[in-house]
Amino acid sequence: MQDWFRDARFGVFLHWGIYSLGNTSESWAFFNGEISYEDYMAQAEFFNDSAYDPEAWADLFAQAGAKYAVLTTKHHDGYALWDTQLSDLKYGKDLIGPYCDALRRRGLKVGLYFSHLDWSHPDYPTILPAGAQPHDHQNRHSNRFAYPQGEQDPVAWERFLEFHRGQLKELCTLYQPDLLWFDGDWERDSDQFRFAELKDQLQEWAPGVVVNSRMGGYGDYGTPEQGMPIEQPEGVWEFCVTINDSWGYVKKDTNHKSARQCIRMLAECAGMGGNLLLDMGPKQDGSLQPEQVAVMESIGQWVAKNGEAIFGTQTGLPAGHLYGASTLSQDRKTLYVFCFDDPKDEFAIKGIRNPIAKASILGYGDVPVRKLGGAAWAGIPGIAWVTVPKDALDAEATVIKVEFENELDLYRGHGDPITFN
């Protein structure tokens, strides 16, 4: 695992493809029978790059405070956004290279999304998942034996694996991505995809590349999706979530999250030691949805003032110490507390044994803090109460900075009778 990814905290996800006309969802629309395969693929006639401005994209991501971005190179429909030499199912013009160059010019890490499965490739549905029967998977795009039943064809599957590896080698050698964000590993097992072998190949083609978890157990980090983790996931992780309800552009989906809600997710992810990967859905011509741009711009304004509480920090206080999220500096001498709601008067933080050197609010200045209660001689701290003036409140999320002379000494007990004074 690369240090840059552990420390990144914020990335932008982009789902862009022939589905971006806004009439259907990406790939699943034909797989689930919402639209015919032929009508779905006919959308390619209207997909274009007439308003695609990767430089403006990269400017927006950098302004928002993101450290990396991930763009779909090929979704489950098999349609490629680079000029692959291994398939005619492509735009025919390289849309990936300009994106990579624009990100790197701004110091952002380059992520590429790639679906392992390919519901358009004739050799993909030629074997079944291990132990499965033909009737278990009644979909011609993933199992040709259902319509009608037939014999498995391991030779054809080997051809698909050669194609699969070939496209990945193209992406790695052409663009040297910092991150490969895989999807679609669930229809065949690790042995069938030979993911252990692939992991080594990827490091050969793109040394140091970070790989997400959707590699049949051979990835570098976890990818919880759409539902914010309640408990901190184990290891390195990233929460991927849409700004509205759709990964790609869908005309009727206007259920956008507010900037404040997205900032809260960012703070909560950082507070549990993870990253937020926030998805945008460009339109078919490469233009970004204005509502989503506005959210990103607002996040950037907040990050410009409060970024020290997000970047370069580690997991904050466990649940029960405060109402909200928090992070700690790497030396554990500074605590950052995210106040999502306006306190009535003071904000309470429980369990701090250390003397507090000072408290302040980012973008405002020093504020009073006092401890009430507790029994210091018995190692039981009182509650630290931080004054939060109304004119110090941030419209999105107020960040309280609490500084100590030494590393945080946190009380985690459940309370006992005090038998000496």
C-alpha positions as CSV (number, residue, x, y, z in Angstrom):
1,M,0.0,0.0,0.0
2,Q,1.3,3.4,-1.0
3,D,1.5,6.1,1.6
4,W,-0.2,8.6,-0.7
5,F,-3.4,6.6,-0.7
6,R,-3.4,6.2,3.1
7,D,-3.1,9.9,3.5
8,A,-5.3,11.0,0.5
9,R,-8.7,11.1,2.4
10,F,-10.6,12.6,-0.6
11,G,-11.0,11.4,-4.2
12,V,-13.5,12.0,-7.1
13,F,-15.2,9.2,-8.9
14,L,-16.5,9.7,-12.5
15,H,-18.9,7.4,-14.3
16,W,-18.9,8.4,-18.0
17,G,-19.9,6.3,-20.9
18,I,-22.6,5.7,-23.6
19,Y,-25.1,5.5,-20.8
20,S,-24.5,9.2,-20.0
21,L,-27.3,10.4,-22.3
22,G,-29.2,10.3,-19.0
23,N,-32.0,7.9,-20.1
24,T,-30.7,4.7,-18.5
25,S,-28.5,3.5,-15.7
26,E,-25.0,2.2,-16.6
27,S,-24.9,-1.4,-18.0
28,W,-27.4,-2.8,-15.6
29,A,-30.2,-1.3,-17.7
30,F,-29.9,-4.0,-20.4
31,F,-28.7,-6.7,-18.0
32,N,-31.9,-6.3,-15.9
33,G,-34.1,-6.0,-19.0
34,E,-35.1,-2.3,-18.5
35,I,-34.0,-1.7,-22.1
36,S,-32.9,-4.0,-24.9
37,Y,-29.2,-4.6,-25.4
38,E,-29.5,-3.2,-28.9
39,D,-31.2,0.0,-27.8
40,Y,-28.7,0.4,-25.0
41,M,-25.7,0.1,-27.3
42,A,-27.3,2.4,-29.8
43,Q,-26.7,5.2,-27.4
44,A,-23.1,5.1,-28.6
45,E,-24.2,7.2,-31.6
46,F,-24.9,10.2,-29.4
47,F,-21.9,9.8,-27.0
48,N,-19.3,12.5,-27.8
49,D,-16.6,14.7,-26.3
50,S,-17.8,18.0,-27.6
51,A,-17.8,19.6,-24.1
52,Y,-15.2,17.4,-22.5
53,D,-12.6,19.6,-20.8
54,P,-10.2,17.5,-18.7
55,E,-8.3,20.6,-17.7
56,A,-11.5,22.1,-16.2
57,W,-12.3,18.8,-14.5
58,A,-8.8,18.7,-12.9
59,D,-9.1,22.3,-11.8
60,L,-12.4,21.6,-10.1
61,F,-11.0,18.5,-8.3
62,A,-7.9,20.3,-7.1
63,Q,-10.1,23.2,-5.9
64,A,-12.3,20.8,-4.0
65,G,-9.3,19.5,-2.2
66,A,-9.3,16.0,-3.8
67,K,-6.0,14.2,-4.0
68,Y,-7.0,11.7,-6.7
69,A,-9.7,10.9,-9.2
70,V,-11.0,7.7,-10.7
71,L,-12.5,7.6,-14.2
72,T,-14.4,4.7,-15.9
73,T,-12.3,3.4,-18.7
74,K,-14.8,0.5,-19.4
75,H,-17.9,-0.4,-17.6
76,H,-19.7,-3.8,-17.6
77,D,-21.1,-3.0,-21.1
78,G,-17.6,-3.4,-22.6
79,Y,-17.5,0.0,-24.2
80,A,-13.9,1.5,-24.0
81,L,-13.0,5.2,-23.6
82,W,-9.5,4.7,-24.9
83,D,-8.4,3.6,-28.3
84,T,-7.9,-0.1,-27.4
85,Q,-6.4,-2.2,-30.2
86,L,-8.2,-5.3,-28.9
87,S,-11.8,-4.4,-29.6
88,D,-14.0,-2.4,-31.9
89,L,-16.3,-1.6,-29.1
90,K,-14.8,1.8,-28.3
91,Y,-15.2,5.5,-28.8
92,G,-12.3,5.5,-31.3
93,K,-10.6,8.5,-29.7
94,D,-8.5,8.5,-26.6
95,L,-10.4,10.1,-23.8
96,I,-8.3,8.7,-21.0
97,G,-4.9,10.2,-21.8
98,P,-6.0,13.9,-21.6
99,Y,-7.6,13.1,-18.2
100,C,-4.4,11.6,-16.9
101,D,-2.2,14.4,-18.1
102,A,-4.5,17.1,-16.7
103,L,-4.6,15.4,-13.2
104,R,-0.8,15.0,-13.1
105,R,-0.3,18.7,-14.0
106,R,-2.1,19.5,-10.8
107,G,-0.3,17.0,-8.6
108,L,-3.4,14.7,-8.4
109,K,-3.0,10.9,-8.5
110,V,-4.5,9.1,-11.5
111,G,-7.1,6.4,-10.9
112,L,-8.7,4.2,-13.7
113,Y,-11.9,2.1,-13.3
114,F,-12.1,-1.2,-15.2
115,S,-14.7,-3.9,-15.1
116,H,-13.4,-7.4,-15.0
117,L,-16.6,-8.8,-16.5
118,D,-17.7,-7.8,-20.0
119,W,-21.3,-8.5,-20.9
120,S,-20.6,-7.7,-24.6
121,H,-17.7,-10.0,-25.2
122,P,-18.7,-13.3,-26.9
123,D,-16.1,-15.3,-24.9
124,Y,-17.1,-14.0,-21.5
125,P,-20.2,-16.1,-20.8
126,T,-18.6,-19.4,-21.8
127,I,-17.9,-20.9,-18.4
128,L,-20.0,-21.0,-15.2
129,P,-18.9,-20.0,-11.7
130,A,-17.4,-22.9,-9.8
131,G,-20.1,-25.2,-8.7
132,A,-22.9,-23.4,-10.5
133,Q,-25.5,-25.0,-12.7
134,P,-26.8,-23.5,-16.0
135,H,-30.2,-22.6,-14.4
136,D,-28.5,-20.7,-11.6
137,H,-27.7,-17.7,-13.9
138,Q,-30.5,-17.0,-16.3
139,N,-28.9,-14.2,-18.2
140,R,-27.4,-14.5,-21.6
141,H,-24.9,-11.8,-21.0
142,S,-23.2,-13.7,-18.2
143,N,-24.2,-17.3,-19.0
144,R,-24.8,-18.4,-22.6
145,F,-25.9,-21.9,-21.4
146,A,-29.2,-20.5,-20.2
147,Y,-30.3,-19.7,-23.8
148,P,-30.1,-22.6,-24.7
149,Q,-28.1,-24.8,-22.4
150,G,-24.8,-26.0,-23.8
151,E,-21.3,-27.2,-22.9
152,Q,-18.8,-25.0,-21.2
153,D,-15.9,-23.8,-23.4
154,P,-12.7,-23.4,-21.4
155,V,-10.8,-22.6,-24.7
156,A,-13.1,-19.6,-25.2
157,W,-12.6,-18.5,-21.6
158,E,-8.9,-18.5,-22.1
159,R,-9.4,-16.2,-25.1
160,F,-11.4,-13.9,-22.8
161,L,-8.6,-13.9,-20.2
162,E,-6.1,-13.0,-22.9
163,F,-8.4,-10.1,-24.0
164,H,-8.9,-9.1,-20.3
165,R,-5.1,-9.0,-19.7
166,G,-4.5,-7.4,-23.0
167,Q,-6.7,-4.4,-22.2
168,L,-5.3,-4.0,-18.7
169,K,-1.8,-4.1,-20.1
170,E,-2.8,-1.4,-22.6
171,L,-4.1,0.8,-19.8
172,C,-1.0,0.2,-17.6
173,T,1.6,0.8,-20.2
174,L,-0.2,3.8,-21.9
175,Y,-1.1,5.6,-18.7
176,Q,0.9,4.2,-15.7
177,P,-2.0,4.7,-13.3
178,D,-1.4,5.3,-9.6
179,L,-4.7,3.4,-8.8
180,L,-6.7,0.7,-10.6
181,W,-10.3,0.6,-9.4
182,F,-11.8,-2.8,-10.3
183,D,-15.4,-3.9,-10.4
184,G,-17.3,-6.9,-11.7
185,D,-15.4,-9.7,-9.9
186,W,-18.4,-11.5,-8.6
187,E,-19.5,-13.7,-11.5
188,R,-16.4,-15.8,-11.6
189,D,-14.1,-16.9,-8.7
190,S,-10.5,-15.9,-8.1
191,D,-9.2,-19.1,-9.6
192,Q,-11.1,-18.7,-12.8
193,F,-10.0,-15.1,-13.2
194,R,-6.5,-16.1,-11.9
195,F,-6.3,-13.0,-9.8
196,A,-3.2,-14.0,-7.9
197,E,-1.4,-14.1,-11.2
198,L,-3.0,-10.8,-12.3
199,K,-1.8,-9.0,-9.2
200,D,1.8,-9.8,-10.1
201,Q,1.2,-8.8,-13.7
202,L,-0.2,-5.4,-12.7
203,Q,2.8,-4.6,-10.6
204,E,5.0,-5.5,-13.6
205,W,3.1,-3.3,-16.0
206,A,2.5,-0.4,-13.6
207,P,5.0,-0.7,-10.6
208,G,3.6,0.6,-7.4
209,V,0.0,0.7,-8.6
210,V,-2.6,0.6,-5.8
211,V,-5.4,-2.0,-6.4
212,N,-8.8,-1.9,-4.8
213,S,-10.5,-4.9,-3.1
214,R,-12.6,-6.1,-6.1
215,M,-9.9,-8.6,-7.1
216,G,-11.3,-11.7,-5.4
217,G,-9.4,-11.1,-2.2
218,Y,-6.1,-9.9,-3.8
219,G,-6.7,-6.1,-3.5
220,D,-5.0,-3.6,-1.3
221,Y,-7.9,-1.9,0.4
222,G,-11.7,-2.2,1.1
223,T,-14.4,-0.4,-0.8
224,P,-17.7,-0.1,1.2
225,E,-20.3,1.4,-1.1
226,Q,-23.2,3.8,-0.7
227,G,-23.8,3.0,3.0
228,M,-21.5,4.9,5.4
229,P,-19.7,2.4,7.7
230,I,-21.0,2.5,11.3
231,E,-18.0,0.8,12.7
232,Q,-14.5,1.5,11.4
233,P,-13.6,-1.1,8.7
234,E,-10.4,-3.1,9.2
235,G,-7.3,-2.1,7.3
236,V,-7.1,0.6,4.6
237,W,-10.5,1.5,3.2
238,E,-12.4,4.0,1.0
239,F,-16.1,4.8,1.0
240,C,-17.5,5.2,-2.5
241,V,-20.8,7.1,-2.8
242,T,-22.8,9.1,-5.3
243,I,-23.6,12.8,-5.0
244,N,-27.2,11.9,-6.0
245,D,-28.6,8.4,-6.3
246,S,-27.0,7.4,-9.6
247,W,-23.4,6.6,-10.6
248,G,-23.8,8.0,-14.1
249,Y,-25.9,10.9,-15.3
250,V,-29.6,10.2,-15.1
251,K,-31.9,13.1,-16.1
252,K,-34.7,12.3,-13.7
253,D,-32.3,12.0,-10.7
254,T,-32.3,15.3,-9.0
255,N,-31.9,14.0,-5.5
256,H,-28.5,15.6,-4.9
257,K,-26.8,15.6,-1.5
258,S,-25.9,19.0,-0.1
259,A,-22.3,20.2,0.3
260,R,-22.9,20.0,4.0
261,Q,-23.9,16.4,3.8
262,C,-20.9,15.5,1.7
263,I,-18.5,17.4,4.0
264,R,-20.0,15.4,6.9
265,M,-19.3,12.1,5.1
266,L,-15.7,13.3,4.4
267,A,-15.2,14.2,8.0
268,E,-16.7,10.9,9.2
269,C,-14.5,8.9,6.8
270,A,-11.4,10.7,8.0
271,G,-12.4,10.2,11.6
272,M,-12.4,6.5,11.0
273,G,-9.1,6.5,9.1
274,G,-10.7,6.1,5.6
275,N,-11.1,8.0,2.3
276,L,-14.2,9.4,0.7
277,L,-14.6,8.7,-3.1
278,L,-17.4,11.0,-4.2
279,D,-19.0,10.2,-7.5
280,M,-20.0,12.6,-10.3
281,G,-21.8,11.7,-13.5
282,P,-20.7,13.7,-16.5
283,K,-23.3,14.1,-19.4
284,Q,-22.9,12.4,-22.7
285,D,-20.8,15.3,-24.1
286,G,-18.4,15.4,-21.2
287,S,-20.0,18.4,-19.4
288,L,-20.4,18.2,-15.7
289,Q,-23.8,18.6,-14.0
290,P,-24.0,22.2,-12.6
291,E,-25.5,20.9,-9.3
292,Q,-22.6,18.6,-8.8
293,V,-20.1,21.3,-9.7
294,A,-21.6,23.6,-7.1
295,V,-21.3,20.8,-4.4
296,M,-17.6,20.4,-5.3
297,E,-16.9,24.1,-5.2
298,S,-18.5,24.4,-1.7
299,I,-16.5,21.4,-0.5
300,G,-13.4,23.2,-1.7
301,Q,-14.2,26.4,0.1
302,W,-14.7,24.5,3.4
303,V,-11.5,22.4,2.8
304,A,-9.5,25.6,2.2
305,K,-10.3,26.7,5.7
306,N,-10.4,23.4,7.5
307,G,-8.2,21.0,5.5
308,E,-5.6,20.6,8.3
309,A,-8.3,18.6,10.2
310,I,-8.7,16.2,7.3
311,F,-5.3,15.7,5.6
312,G,-2.3,14.3,7.4
313,T,-4.4,13.1,10.3
314,Q,-5.3,9.7,11.7
315,T,-8.3,8.1,13.3
316,G,-9.9,10.2,16.0
317,L,-11.7,9.4,19.3
318,P,-13.7,6.3,19.7
319,A,-17.5,6.5,19.9
320,G,-18.8,7.9,23.2
321,H,-16.3,10.7,23.7
322,L,-18.2,13.3,21.8
323,Y,-21.2,13.8,19.5
324,G,-19.7,14.0,16.1
325,A,-16.5,13.0,14.3
326,S,-12.9,13.8,15.1
327,T,-9.3,13.2,13.9
328,L,-5.9,13.3,15.5
329,S,-2.6,14.7,14.3
330,Q,0.1,12.2,13.6
331,D,1.9,13.1,16.8
332,R,-1.4,12.7,18.8
333,K,-0.9,16.2,20.3
334,T,-3.7,17.9,18.5
335,L,-7.4,16.8,18.4
336,Y,-9.7,18.1,15.7
337,V,-13.4,17.9,16.4
338,F,-16.1,18.3,13.8
339,C,-19.2,20.1,15.1
340,F,-22.0,19.4,12.6
341,D,-24.8,21.0,14.6
342,D,-24.8,24.4,16.3
343,P,-24.2,23.9,20.1
344,K,-26.5,25.6,22.5
345,D,-23.5,27.1,24.4
346,E,-20.5,24.8,24.9
347,F,-19.3,21.7,23.1
348,A,-18.5,18.7,25.4
349,I,-15.6,16.3,25.0
350,K,-15.3,13.4,27.4
351,G,-12.3,11.3,28.6
352,I,-9.3,13.7,28.1
353,R,-6.9,13.2,30.9
354,N,-4.3,15.6,29.6
355,P,-4.1,19.3,30.5
356,I,-5.4,21.2,27.5
357,A,-2.9,23.8,26.3
358,K,-5.5,25.7,24.3
359,A,-8.6,25.4,22.1
360,S,-9.4,27.3,18.9
361,I,-11.8,27.2,16.0
362,L,-10.3,26.9,12.5
363,G,-10.8,30.2,10.6
364,Y,-11.8,32.0,13.8
365,G,-9.2,31.9,16.6
366,D,-8.8,30.9,20.3
367,V,-11.8,30.1,22.4
368,P,-12.3,29.3,26.1
369,V,-12.1,25.7,27.3
370,R,-12.7,24.4,30.8
371,K,-12.9,21.1,32.6
372,L,-15.8,20.4,35.0
373,G,-16.1,17.4,37.3
374,G,-13.9,14.3,37.4
375,A,-11.3,13.1,39.9
376,A,-7.9,13.8,38.5
377,W,-6.1,12.2,41.5
378,A,-7.9,8.9,40.6
379,G,-7.2,9.2,36.9
380,I,-10.8,10.0,36.1
381,P,-11.1,13.2,33.9
382,G,-14.0,15.6,33.9
383,I,-15.7,16.8,30.8
384,A,-13.9,19.4,28.7
385,W,-16.3,22.2,27.7
386,V,-15.3,24.3,24.7
387,T,-17.0,27.6,24.1
388,V,-18.3,28.0,20.5
389,P,-19.3,31.6,19.8
390,K,-22.1,32.0,17.3
391,D,-20.0,34.2,15.1
392,A,-17.4,31.3,14.9
393,L,-19.9,28.8,13.5
394,D,-19.2,27.5,10.0
395,A,-22.2,27.0,7.8
396,E,-21.1,23.5,6.8
397,A,-19.2,22.1,9.8
398,T,-17.3,23.9,12.5
399,V,-13.9,22.5,13.4
400,I,-12.6,22.8,17.0
401,K,-8.9,22.4,17.5
402,V,-7.7,21.2,20.9
403,E,-4.0,21.2,21.6
404,F,-2.0,19.3,24.2
405,E,1.6,19.6,25.4
406,N,2.0,15.8,25.3
407,E,0.3,12.9,23.5
408,L,-3.3,12.5,24.1
409,D,-4.0,10.4,27.2
410,L,-7.5,9.1,26.8
411,Y,-9.7,7.6,29.6
412,R,-11.6,4.6,28.4
413,G,-13.1,3.3,31.7
414,H,-16.6,2.7,32.6
415,G,-16.4,4.5,36.0
416,D,-15.9,3.1,39.5
417,P,-16.4,4.2,43.1
418,I,-13.6,6.6,44.3
419,T,-12.3,5.1,47.5
420,F,-9.7,7.7,48.4
421,N,-9.5,11.5,48.4
